[in-house]
Amino acid sequence: MAEDLITLTSGALTASINRHGAELWTLQDAQGRHLMTDANARWWTGHAPLLFPFVGRLREDAFRVDGQSYTQPQHGFARRRDFAIVEQAADHALFRLESDAESLTIYPFAFRLDMYFALSGAKLEMTATISNSGEADMPFSFGYHPGFAWPLPYGAALEDHRIIFEKDEPAPIRKVGHEPGLIALESVPSPVVGNVLAPTHEMFAGDALIWDDLASRSLTWGAPGTPHLKIDFPDTPWLGLWQKPGAHYLCVEPWAGMADPVGFDGDVWEKPGIIRLPAGESQRFRMDVELVG
């Protein structure tokens, strides 16, 4: 699908976005060094899928609304659909996905998802705007899922890389439970020491680490004394970190919403983290990635 890639550049950064899923495929510095996953099929062929209209897995891969049940794949369907290119320039582009006959069979709500990418110096700005085009309230969640290089291409050892949160993060975290892909009901102690997380492959043996009581809306990823990534996510209250143990990436995933809890069998409006969007209204979710140093 290389022919579907749209390339943006600011001089300091170059990004390529695939119109299939409006998915960020590559992010490179001025010397052409890659800052994202190598998409090695041994581990994960994704790059940075957009999670809509749901984040994570639904129990029995379905949700219920108004007495009806609708099948939905993990992380929703937006990542599997071609977006229209609404606007394109050297340093920015706007992609759009709208509800259609196919989407309405599995998600009976009229919507528009605009995904805007812009490069400004050494910063990539991403903004998702979800609009309710229908006449009734719309339930949804949204998340980003970019995989960043681990290690970053600046010479530091893998084990020297750190996530540094903008604030201390002492609250317990959540993990995946005994039902595959669903959130465990119990919390576990935070692996963060103060505001610093030293990730290891072993941390992800049981799938993602999930912060549902997150104080920070910004963090950095990299090794001390080397160029690193500053990641801002002002509109998403939760965070997931994930990788397939041993792979060359770490996914930093700001979420508004999450997978169903273990045992959940309620209506979609009872789903933890679901957003109720009134008819005719929109909601934005921004994520900025800046190369610092």
SULLINGI-V503786 format. One line per field, one symbol per residue. psi: psi as a letter, one per 40 degrees, with the letter a starting at -180 (. if undefined). burial: b if it has 24 or more other C-alpha atoms within 12 Angstrom, else e. Layout:
psi: ???
burial: ???
This chain:
psi: fdeehhhiieddihihhhehefhhdihiadeehheiiefheddheicgihhheihaiihffiihhfeihhihiheaedeeihiihdihadeiihihhiiadddedegfhhihhhhhhhhhbfhhhhhhhhiheaeiihhiiiiifihihhiiffeiideeiihhidiigeiiiiihaehheihidiiiihehhbehhgiidddedfaihhheghdifiiihaiheiiihhhhgeeheihihiihheifihhhghigiiiiihehfiideehheihhhiheiihihihhhhhh.
burial: eeeebbbbbbebbbbbbbbbbbbbbbbbbeeebbbbbbbeeeebebbbbbbbbbbbbbbbbbbbbeeeebbbbbbbbbbbbbbbbeeeeebbbbbbbbbeeebeebbbbbbbbbbbbbbbebbbbbbbbbbbeeeebbbbbbbbbbbbbbbbbbeeebeebbbbbeeebeeebbbbbeebbbbbeeeeebbbeebbbbbbbebbebbbbbbbebbbbbbbbbbbeebbbbbbbbbbbbbbbbbbbebbbbbbbbbbbbbbbbebeeebeebbbbbbbeeeebbbbbbbbbbbe
